[in-house]
């Protein structure tokens, strides 16, 4: 490839799109050539995000697939569900590579998608083509692909925490309970009563109990890994912080396994995958320890008294749960080093 890869970002005025801008600014092989917003077309991006003042001379572009194809080689679609399902086929037919950050192409079953997302499903051919981009598990499928569906934030933390133990047969699939918590940025930038400061501050609440749209995504991957249908109890909570997800998972063990055995199993499973860090025995991760980074940190507490294991997995929901993993997928797609443009430490404190 001569010169830098030209990238466009559709949905540049959402948190995922703005984080893509921040991260891609530091990618040595990528140039952002178009920032796109249907709601703010023609306006300078700093009008909504003053921290980006001076970075882009041109105003935000509108959503025109032919125009995008003239400016870019790859497009990140950081749009709401229901929008990407209509837009992505047009971008692909225009000859672009696409990495989609919405939920429109994650579920292979069209009826299941329509049940959980309440939108018409995309055409079957595009659902079939979309590579599910959980990098540490399906990364080999991303190489050379033209279309990747970026996983959800909750599924990323949860699946990275569960898959090694499930595939090894160490935990009982039918026993899995997932207790997940997210910072408010996971709700997006749109104003609503549920994310109003006075409602969130000094408060802690569960939401979408047994109804969250990430449930079928998690179950789809676990079912494939287990070789039989897997259903989970999945409860999400909103916590009064800006960034971060903690997914705490409980499962009955098959036999007895110590924390040190879990550490060894997971370190072997993720050997050579630089963005998963498995904590030492007795050390559990915290969201602050991955903030602003593309890391997923995992720790364990095995309980011989109850025969259950607790697995704690943390990510930054806007980075590893969205923009960072999308760039990691781009690196795999293009055959670049997985860490290109992502090699920075968490922001602490």
C-alpha positions as CSV (number, residue, x, y, z in Angstrom):
1,X,0.0,0.0,0.0
2,X,1.4,3.4,-1.0
3,X,0.7,6.3,1.4
4,X,-1.7,6.1,4.3
5,X,-5.0,4.4,4.4
6,X,-7.8,6.9,4.0
7,X,-10.5,6.6,6.7
8,X,-14.0,8.1,7.0
9,X,-16.0,8.1,10.2
10,X,-19.8,8.1,9.9
11,X,-21.3,9.2,13.2
12,X,-18.5,11.5,14.2
13,X,-20.5,13.5,16.7
14,X,-21.2,10.5,19.0
15,X,-18.9,9.3,21.7
16,X,-17.7,6.3,19.6
17,X,-17.0,8.5,16.6
18,X,-15.1,11.1,18.7
19,X,-13.1,8.4,20.3
20,X,-12.2,7.0,16.8
21,X,-10.9,10.5,15.9
22,X,-8.8,10.7,19.1
23,X,-7.2,7.2,18.5
24,X,-6.8,7.4,14.7
25,X,-4.9,10.7,15.1
26,X,-2.1,8.6,16.5
27,X,-2.2,5.8,14.0
28,X,0.9,5.8,11.8
29,X,-0.8,4.2,8.8
30,X,-4.1,6.0,8.7
31,X,-5.3,9.4,7.7
32,X,-8.8,10.7,8.5
33,X,-10.1,12.2,5.3
34,X,-13.8,12.6,6.2
35,X,-15.7,13.1,9.4
36,X,-19.4,12.6,8.8
37,X,-22.6,13.5,10.6
38,X,-26.2,13.4,9.3
39,X,-27.4,15.7,12.1
40,X,-24.5,18.3,12.0
41,X,-23.6,18.3,8.3
42,X,-21.9,21.6,7.3
43,X,-21.0,22.6,10.8
44,X,-17.4,22.6,12.1
45,X,-16.8,19.6,14.4
46,X,-15.5,21.9,17.2
47,X,-19.0,23.5,17.4
48,X,-20.0,20.3,19.3
49,X,-16.6,19.2,20.6
50,X,-14.4,22.2,21.4
51,X,-11.6,19.8,22.4
52,X,-11.2,19.1,18.7
53,X,-10.6,22.8,17.8
54,X,-8.1,23.2,14.9
55,X,-7.9,19.5,14.0
56,X,-10.2,19.6,10.9
57,X,-10.3,22.5,8.5
58,X,-13.4,21.2,6.6
59,X,-16.9,21.1,8.1
60,X,-18.6,17.8,8.8
61,X,-19.7,16.0,5.7
62,X,-23.2,14.6,5.0
63,X,-23.9,10.9,4.5
64,X,-23.4,10.3,0.7
65,X,-21.9,6.8,-0.1
66,X,-20.6,7.9,-3.5
67,X,-18.9,11.0,-2.0
68,X,-17.5,8.9,0.9
69,X,-16.0,6.5,-1.6
70,X,-14.2,9.3,-3.4
71,X,-12.5,10.3,-0.1
72,X,-11.8,7.1,1.7
73,X,-10.7,3.4,1.5
74,X,-12.3,2.3,4.8
75,X,-15.3,3.6,6.7
76,X,-16.1,3.3,10.4
77,X,-19.9,3.4,10.9
78,X,-20.6,4.6,14.5
79,X,-24.3,5.0,14.0
80,X,-27.4,4.0,15.9
81,X,-28.8,0.5,15.3
82,X,-31.2,0.6,12.4
83,X,-29.1,3.2,10.5
84,X,-26.1,1.0,9.7
85,X,-28.3,-1.8,8.4
86,X,-29.4,0.5,5.6
87,X,-26.2,2.4,5.0
88,X,-23.5,-0.4,5.2
89,X,-24.7,-2.3,2.1
90,X,-24.4,1.0,0.1
91,X,-20.9,1.6,1.3
92,X,-19.8,-2.0,0.5
93,X,-21.3,-1.8,-3.0
94,X,-19.4,1.5,-3.5
95,X,-16.2,-0.5,-3.0
96,X,-15.3,0.5,0.6
97,X,-14.1,-1.6,3.5
98,X,-16.4,-1.2,6.5
99,X,-16.1,-1.7,10.2
100,X,-19.5,-1.3,11.8
101,X,-19.8,-0.3,15.5
102,X,-23.6,-0.6,15.7
103,X,-25.4,-3.8,16.6
104,X,-27.0,-4.3,13.1
105,X,-24.8,-7.1,11.9
106,X,-23.8,-9.0,15.0
107,X,-26.7,-11.4,15.1
108,X,-26.9,-14.0,12.3
109,X,-30.5,-14.8,13.0
110,X,-32.7,-12.1,11.4
111,X,-35.8,-13.0,13.4
112,X,-33.8,-12.8,16.6
113,X,-32.4,-9.4,15.6
114,X,-35.8,-8.0,14.9
115,X,-37.1,-9.4,18.2
116,X,-34.4,-7.7,20.3
117,X,-33.6,-4.5,18.3
118,X,-37.1,-3.9,17.0
119,X,-35.8,-2.9,13.5
120,X,-36.1,-4.7,10.2
121,X,-33.0,-6.9,9.8
122,X,-30.4,-6.2,7.2
123,X,-30.3,-8.4,4.0
124,X,-29.1,-12.0,4.8
125,X,-26.1,-11.8,2.5
126,X,-24.6,-9.0,4.5
127,X,-25.3,-10.7,7.8
128,X,-23.5,-13.8,6.5
129,X,-20.5,-11.8,5.2
130,X,-20.0,-9.8,8.4
131,X,-17.0,-11.0,10.4
132,X,-17.8,-10.9,14.2
133,X,-14.8,-8.9,15.3
134,X,-14.0,-10.2,18.8
135,X,-10.3,-9.8,18.0
136,X,-8.8,-12.2,20.6
137,X,-11.1,-15.0,19.5
138,X,-11.9,-14.5,15.8
139,X,-9.0,-12.4,14.8
140,X,-7.9,-14.8,12.0
141,X,-11.2,-14.3,10.2
142,X,-10.6,-10.5,10.1
143,X,-7.5,-10.8,7.9
144,X,-8.3,-9.7,4.4
145,X,-12.0,-9.2,5.2
146,X,-13.9,-6.2,3.7
147,X,-16.6,-6.1,6.4
148,X,-16.3,-6.5,10.1
149,X,-19.0,-6.1,12.8
150,X,-17.5,-4.7,15.9
151,X,-18.8,-6.5,19.1
152,X,-20.8,-4.7,21.7
153,X,-19.1,-3.3,24.8
154,X,-20.8,-5.6,27.4
155,X,-20.3,-8.7,25.2
156,X,-16.6,-7.8,24.8
157,X,-15.9,-7.8,28.5
158,X,-18.2,-10.8,29.2
159,X,-17.1,-13.1,26.4
160,X,-13.4,-12.5,27.0
161,X,-14.0,-13.4,30.6
162,X,-16.0,-16.6,29.9
163,X,-14.7,-18.2,26.8
164,X,-11.5,-19.8,28.0
165,X,-13.2,-21.5,30.9
166,X,-16.2,-22.6,28.8
167,X,-14.1,-24.0,26.0
168,X,-12.0,-25.9,28.5
169,X,-15.1,-27.4,30.1
170,X,-14.3,-26.0,33.5
171,X,-17.6,-24.3,34.0
172,X,-21.3,-25.4,33.6
173,X,-22.9,-23.4,30.8
174,X,-26.4,-23.6,32.3
175,X,-25.1,-22.0,35.5
176,X,-23.7,-18.7,34.1
177,X,-24.9,-15.5,35.7
178,X,-23.5,-12.1,34.5
179,X,-23.6,-9.0,36.7
180,X,-22.5,-6.1,34.5
181,X,-22.0,-2.4,35.2
182,X,-21.3,0.5,32.9
183,X,-20.4,4.1,33.0
184,X,-22.8,6.7,31.6
185,X,-21.0,7.2,28.3
186,X,-22.3,3.8,27.3
187,X,-25.7,5.4,26.9
188,X,-24.4,7.7,24.2
189,X,-24.5,11.5,24.0
190,X,-28.2,11.9,23.5
191,X,-30.0,13.7,26.4
192,X,-32.6,11.7,28.4
193,X,-33.9,11.6,31.9
194,X,-32.2,8.4,32.6
195,X,-28.7,9.9,32.2
196,X,-29.5,13.3,33.6
197,X,-26.8,14.3,36.2
198,X,-29.3,14.5,39.1
199,X,-30.6,11.1,38.2
200,X,-27.2,9.4,37.9
201,X,-25.1,11.1,40.5
202,X,-24.9,9.3,43.8
203,X,-27.2,6.6,42.4
204,X,-26.8,3.0,41.2
205,X,-29.5,1.2,39.3
206,X,-30.3,-1.8,37.2
207,X,-31.8,-1.4,33.8
208,X,-33.1,-3.6,30.9
209,X,-33.2,-6.6,33.2
210,X,-33.6,-9.7,31.1
211,X,-34.3,-7.4,28.1
212,X,-30.9,-6.1,27.1
213,X,-30.1,-6.3,23.4
214,X,-26.6,-7.7,24.1
215,X,-28.1,-10.9,25.6
216,X,-28.5,-12.7,22.2
217,X,-25.1,-11.6,21.1
218,X,-23.5,-13.1,24.2
219,X,-25.6,-16.3,23.9
220,X,-24.8,-16.6,20.2
221,X,-21.0,-16.8,20.8
222,X,-21.3,-19.0,24.0
223,X,-23.5,-21.4,22.1
224,X,-21.0,-21.7,19.3
225,X,-18.2,-22.3,21.9
226,X,-20.1,-24.8,23.9
227,X,-21.5,-26.7,21.0
228,X,-25.0,-26.6,22.5
229,X,-27.6,-23.9,23.3
230,X,-26.5,-21.6,26.1
231,X,-28.8,-19.2,27.9
232,X,-27.6,-16.7,30.5
233,X,-28.9,-14.5,33.2
234,X,-27.6,-11.0,32.3
235,X,-28.2,-7.9,34.4
236,X,-26.9,-4.5,33.6
237,X,-26.4,-1.6,35.9
238,X,-25.6,2.1,35.4
239,X,-23.0,3.5,37.7
240,X,-22.1,7.2,38.3
241,X,-18.8,7.3,36.3
242,X,-18.0,8.4,32.8
243,X,-16.1,5.4,31.4
244,X,-15.7,1.7,32.2
245,X,-17.4,-1.6,32.3
246,X,-17.0,-4.3,34.9
247,X,-18.5,-7.7,34.1
248,X,-18.7,-10.0,37.1
249,X,-19.6,-13.5,36.1
250,X,-20.6,-16.5,38.3
251,X,-20.5,-20.1,37.2
252,X,-20.6,-23.5,38.7
253,X,-17.3,-25.4,38.2
254,X,-17.0,-28.9,36.7
255,X,-14.6,-30.4,39.3
256,X,-12.3,-28.4,41.5
257,X,-10.1,-25.7,40.0
258,X,-7.9,-23.3,41.9
259,X,-7.4,-19.6,41.1
260,X,-3.8,-20.4,40.1
261,X,-5.1,-22.9,37.6
262,X,-7.5,-20.4,36.1
263,X,-4.7,-17.9,35.8
264,X,-2.6,-20.5,33.9
265,X,-5.5,-21.5,31.7
266,X,-6.3,-17.9,30.7
267,X,-2.7,-16.9,30.2
268,X,-2.2,-19.8,27.8
269,X,-5.4,-19.0,26.0
270,X,-4.5,-15.4,25.5
271,X,-0.8,-15.9,24.9
272,X,0.4,-13.5,22.2
273,X,-2.7,-11.4,22.5
274,X,-1.3,-8.1,23.9
275,X,-4.6,-6.5,24.9
276,X,-5.8,-9.1,27.4
277,X,-4.0,-9.0,30.8
278,X,-4.7,-11.8,33.2
279,X,-4.1,-10.8,36.8
280,X,-2.1,-12.9,39.2
281,X,-3.8,-15.1,41.8
282,X,-5.8,-13.1,44.3
283,X,-5.6,-9.9,42.3
284,X,-8.9,-8.5,40.9
285,X,-9.0,-5.7,38.3
286,X,-10.7,-2.3,38.5
287,X,-12.1,-0.1,35.8
288,X,-9.7,2.8,36.5
289,X,-6.9,0.4,35.7
290,X,-7.9,0.2,32.0
291,X,-9.4,3.7,31.5
292,X,-8.5,5.3,28.2
293,X,-6.9,2.1,26.9
294,X,-7.6,-0.9,24.7
295,X,-6.9,-3.4,27.5
296,X,-9.2,-6.0,29.0
297,X,-8.1,-7.1,32.4
298,X,-9.4,-10.3,34.0
299,X,-9.1,-11.8,37.5
300,X,-10.6,-14.8,39.4
301,X,-11.9,-16.0,42.7
302,X,-12.5,-19.7,42.9
303,X,-14.6,-20.9,45.8
304,X,-14.2,-24.6,46.8
305,X,-16.9,-24.2,49.4
306,X,-19.7,-23.4,46.9
307,X,-18.0,-25.0,43.8
308,X,-18.4,-21.8,41.9
309,X,-15.9,-19.4,40.3
310,X,-16.2,-15.6,40.1
311,X,-14.6,-14.1,37.0
312,X,-14.1,-10.3,36.9
313,X,-13.4,-8.6,33.6
314,X,-13.0,-4.9,33.0
315,X,-12.7,-2.7,29.9
316,X,-13.0,0.9,28.9
317,X,-16.4,0.8,27.2
318,X,-15.5,3.5,24.7
319,X,-12.1,2.1,23.7
320,X,-11.9,-1.7,24.0
321,X,-15.7,-1.7,23.9
322,X,-16.0,0.4,20.8
323,X,-13.4,2.5,19.0
324,X,-10.2,0.8,20.2
325,X,-11.4,-2.6,19.2
326,X,-12.6,-1.2,15.8
327,X,-9.1,0.0,15.2
328,X,-7.7,-3.3,16.4
329,X,-10.0,-5.0,13.8
330,X,-8.7,-2.6,11.1
331,X,-5.1,-3.6,11.9
332,X,-6.1,-7.3,11.6
333,X,-8.0,-6.6,8.4
334,X,-5.0,-4.9,6.8
335,X,-2.4,-7.4,8.0
336,X,-0.7,-4.8,10.3
337,X,0.7,-5.3,13.8
338,X,-2.3,-5.7,16.1
339,X,-1.1,-2.9,18.4
340,X,-0.6,-0.2,15.6
341,X,-2.0,3.1,16.9
342,X,-3.1,1.5,20.2
343,X,0.1,1.1,22.2
344,X,-0.6,3.5,25.1
345,X,-1.0,2.9,28.8
346,X,-4.3,3.5,30.7
347,X,-5.0,7.0,32.1
348,X,-4.4,6.9,35.8
349,X,-5.6,8.2,38.2
